[in-house]
Amino acid sequence: MFDIELLNYNPDTPSFYIILITALFALFLSSLIAITYEITTKSIYKKAHFLQSLILISVVAATVMQAIGDSLARGLGMLGALSIIRFRTVLDDPRNITFMFASLAIGIATGVLGYGIALTGTLVFCLGAIILRMSPLSNTTELIGVVKLHVPKNDEQRAIIEKKLSKHCRNFELDQLKFLNPKRIKSYSDEGIPTVEEISRENIQEFTYLIRLKDSSSVEKITSSLNQIDGLEGFKLNFKKQPTKL
């Protein structure tokens, strides 16, 4: 019965069975995309609403394509209706945008009865995401380190620091260079009289680097290496996941 219905398909008046098959097939394929996203995404910031959107948006796209059919007037009317809606959701991660577009594309292909196209695209997309997850392109860590070093003012200091960073970091870049002003420390005597002590730092400069560690390195190794810099007054090192933005 389904084969007969598909052969007699009329885009202006699609039958109930074709609409039902289209919606269910779009739901099934987008569920595969959502499952692939859940398996291949390392971040703990995986919102349930985003996963639900991945599944449901293909059904919406398929329904819209079924409603438009081959009618140019319907397409223009749908375009005007959708322009009223303001989508203000920001997807900072380009990978999330890719998965959302994939789900949309599956819905569009299914909506125009391109079942073979939708199925092939879904399988290739999911397989590619899994392969990339296991490849070297998927970094083992997304933590970006910020290291601040106080060293004497010397033209050779930057070369010395970057030589040590290159041994332990996959990549790094100089984010900031500052020449420190004298530091004033305010204290109080036993009688409550305030006293200001000024510490001269005219011979000190501060380097700030953004770093990403190699897989073979560790915080202990890079800390030990930086501590060997001659004249090092001290340094701070912390790691934080930096959001990826377009």
C-alpha positions as CSV (number, residue, x, y, z in Angstrom):
1,M,0.0,0.0,0.0
2,F,2.8,2.4,0.8
3,D,4.5,1.7,-2.5
4,I,1.3,2.6,-4.3
5,E,0.9,5.7,-2.3
6,L,4.4,6.8,-3.0
7,L,4.0,6.2,-6.8
8,N,0.8,8.3,-6.8
9,Y,2.3,11.1,-4.7
10,N,0.8,14.5,-5.4
11,P,2.9,17.3,-3.8
12,D,-0.2,19.6,-3.6
13,T,-2.3,17.1,-1.7
14,P,0.0,14.5,0.0
15,S,-1.8,11.6,1.6
16,F,-1.8,11.0,5.3
17,Y,0.4,7.9,5.0
18,I,3.1,9.7,3.1
19,I,3.1,12.5,5.7
20,L,3.3,10.0,8.5
21,I,6.1,8.0,6.9
22,T,8.1,11.3,6.2
23,A,7.7,12.6,9.8
24,L,8.7,9.2,11.4
25,F,11.7,8.7,9.0
26,A,12.9,12.3,9.8
27,L,12.5,11.6,13.5
28,F,14.5,8.3,13.2
29,L,17.4,9.8,11.2
30,S,17.7,12.9,13.4
31,S,17.7,10.6,16.5
32,L,20.8,8.9,15.0
33,I,22.4,12.3,14.6
34,A,21.6,13.2,18.3
35,I,23.0,9.8,19.5
36,T,26.2,10.4,17.5
37,Y,26.5,13.9,19.0
38,E,26.1,12.4,22.5
39,I,28.7,9.8,21.8
40,T,31.3,11.9,20.1
41,T,31.1,15.1,22.2
42,K,33.6,15.3,25.1
43,S,32.2,18.5,26.7
44,I,30.2,18.1,29.8
45,Y,28.1,21.1,28.8
46,K,25.7,19.1,26.8
47,K,22.2,20.5,27.4
48,A,19.2,18.3,27.1
49,H,17.3,21.0,25.3
50,F,19.9,21.1,22.5
51,L,19.7,17.3,22.0
52,Q,15.9,17.5,21.9
53,S,16.2,20.3,19.3
54,L,18.5,18.2,17.1
55,I,15.8,15.5,17.0
56,L,12.7,17.7,16.6
57,I,14.0,20.3,14.2
58,S,14.2,17.8,11.3
59,V,10.6,16.9,11.8
60,V,9.7,20.6,11.6
61,A,11.8,21.0,8.4
62,A,10.2,17.9,6.9
63,T,6.7,19.2,7.8
64,V,7.5,22.6,6.3
65,M,8.7,21.1,3.0
66,Q,5.6,18.9,2.8
67,A,3.4,21.9,3.4
68,I,5.1,23.9,0.6
69,G,5.2,21.2,-2.0
70,D,5.7,22.5,-5.5
71,S,3.8,25.8,-4.8
72,L,5.8,28.9,-5.2
73,A,3.1,30.9,-3.5
74,R,3.3,28.7,-0.4
75,G,7.0,29.0,-0.3
76,L,6.9,32.8,-0.4
77,G,4.2,32.8,2.2
78,M,6.1,30.4,4.5
79,L,9.2,32.6,4.1
80,G,7.3,35.6,5.2
81,A,5.7,33.8,8.1
82,L,9.1,32.5,9.4
83,S,10.7,35.9,9.1
84,I,8.4,37.1,11.9
85,I,10.1,34.7,14.3
86,R,13.3,36.0,15.9
87,F,15.8,33.3,16.6
88,R,18.2,34.6,19.2
89,T,19.8,31.4,20.4
90,V,23.6,31.7,20.1
91,L,25.7,28.6,19.3
92,D,29.2,29.4,20.3
93,D,30.7,26.0,19.2
94,P,31.0,25.6,15.4
95,R,30.6,21.9,15.9
96,N,27.1,22.4,17.4
97,I,26.1,24.5,14.4
98,T,27.3,21.7,12.1
99,F,25.1,19.1,13.8
100,M,22.1,21.5,13.8
101,F,22.5,22.1,10.0
102,A,22.8,18.3,9.5
103,S,19.5,17.7,11.2
104,L,17.9,20.5,9.2
105,A,19.3,19.0,6.0
106,I,17.9,15.6,6.9
107,G,14.5,17.1,7.5
108,I,14.5,19.0,4.2
109,A,15.7,15.9,2.2
110,T,13.0,13.7,3.9
111,G,10.3,16.3,3.3
112,V,10.8,16.2,-0.5
113,L,10.8,12.4,-0.4
114,G,14.5,12.1,-0.9
115,Y,14.7,9.1,1.5
116,G,17.8,7.6,-0.1
117,I,19.6,11.0,0.1
118,A,18.6,11.5,3.7
119,L,19.6,8.0,4.7
120,T,23.0,8.1,2.9
121,G,23.8,11.6,4.2
122,T,22.9,10.6,7.8
123,L,25.1,7.4,7.7
124,V,28.1,9.2,6.2
125,F,27.8,12.2,8.6
126,C,27.5,9.9,11.7
127,L,30.4,7.7,10.5
128,G,32.5,10.8,9.8
129,A,31.8,12.2,13.2
130,I,32.8,9.0,14.9
131,I,36.0,8.7,12.9
132,L,37.0,12.3,13.7
133,R,36.3,11.6,17.4
134,M,38.9,8.8,17.4
135,S,41.4,10.7,15.2
136,P,44.2,13.0,16.3
137,L,42.0,15.9,15.2
138,S,40.1,15.4,18.3
139,N,42.3,17.0,21.0
140,T,42.6,15.1,24.3
141,T,42.2,18.3,26.2
142,E,40.4,21.5,25.6
143,L,42.0,23.3,28.5
144,I,43.9,26.5,27.7
145,G,46.5,27.5,30.2
146,V,47.4,31.1,31.2
147,V,50.9,31.5,32.5
148,K,52.3,34.8,33.9
149,L,56.0,35.1,34.5
150,H,57.9,38.0,36.3
151,V,61.4,38.1,35.0
152,P,64.1,40.8,34.8
153,K,64.0,43.2,31.9
154,N,66.2,41.5,29.4
155,D,65.9,41.2,25.6
156,E,66.9,37.5,25.8
157,Q,64.1,36.6,28.3
158,R,61.4,36.1,25.7
159,A,63.6,33.6,23.7
160,I,64.5,31.7,26.9
161,I,60.8,31.4,28.0
162,E,59.5,30.4,24.6
163,K,62.3,27.8,24.2
164,K,61.1,26.1,27.4
165,L,57.4,26.4,26.4
166,S,58.0,24.8,23.1
167,K,59.2,21.6,24.9
168,H,56.0,21.2,26.8
169,C,53.3,22.9,24.7
170,R,51.5,21.9,21.6
171,N,51.2,25.6,20.8
172,F,51.4,28.9,22.6
173,E,51.2,32.6,22.0
174,L,52.2,35.8,23.8
175,D,49.1,37.4,25.0
176,Q,50.5,40.4,27.0
177,L,53.7,42.0,28.0
178,K,53.8,44.5,30.8
179,F,56.5,46.6,32.5
180,L,55.6,46.8,36.2
181,N,55.2,49.9,38.2
182,P,56.4,50.3,41.8
183,K,54.1,48.4,44.2
184,R,52.7,50.1,47.2
185,I,51.8,48.1,50.3
186,K,49.7,49.7,53.0
187,S,50.0,48.4,56.5
188,Y,49.2,49.6,60.1
189,S,51.4,49.8,63.1
190,D,50.4,48.6,66.6
191,E,49.2,52.1,67.3
192,G,47.0,52.1,64.2
193,I,49.1,54.5,62.2
194,P,49.1,53.6,58.5
195,T,52.4,53.2,56.8
196,V,53.0,52.8,53.1
197,E,55.9,50.8,51.8
198,E,56.9,51.1,48.2
199,I,58.6,48.1,46.5
200,S,60.5,49.0,43.4
201,R,59.9,46.8,40.4
202,E,61.5,48.9,37.7
203,N,63.6,46.1,36.6
204,I,60.8,43.6,36.3
205,Q,58.6,42.7,33.3
206,E,55.6,40.4,33.1
207,F,55.0,38.0,30.2
208,T,51.5,36.4,29.8
209,Y,51.2,33.4,27.5
210,L,48.3,31.3,26.4
211,I,49.4,27.7,26.2
212,R,48.1,24.2,25.3
213,L,50.1,21.3,26.7
214,K,51.3,18.4,24.8
215,D,49.9,14.9,25.6
216,S,53.3,13.9,26.9
217,S,53.7,16.8,29.2
218,S,52.0,17.7,32.5
219,V,51.6,20.7,34.9
220,E,54.4,19.4,37.1
221,K,56.9,19.1,34.2
222,I,56.2,22.6,32.8
223,T,56.3,24.1,36.3
224,S,59.7,22.5,37.0
225,S,61.1,23.7,33.7
226,L,59.9,27.3,34.2
227,N,61.3,27.4,37.7
228,Q,64.8,26.9,36.2
229,I,64.7,30.3,34.5
230,D,67.5,32.6,35.9
231,G,66.1,35.6,37.7
232,L,62.5,34.3,37.8
233,E,60.6,36.4,40.4
234,G,57.6,34.1,40.3
235,F,54.9,32.9,38.0
236,K,51.2,31.9,38.0
237,L,49.7,29.1,36.0
238,N,46.1,28.2,35.7
239,F,44.0,26.2,33.1
240,K,40.5,27.0,31.9
241,K,38.3,25.8,29.1
242,Q,38.0,28.7,26.7
243,P,34.8,28.9,24.6
244,T,35.1,28.4,20.9
245,K,33.4,31.2,19.1
246,L,33.0,32.1,15.4
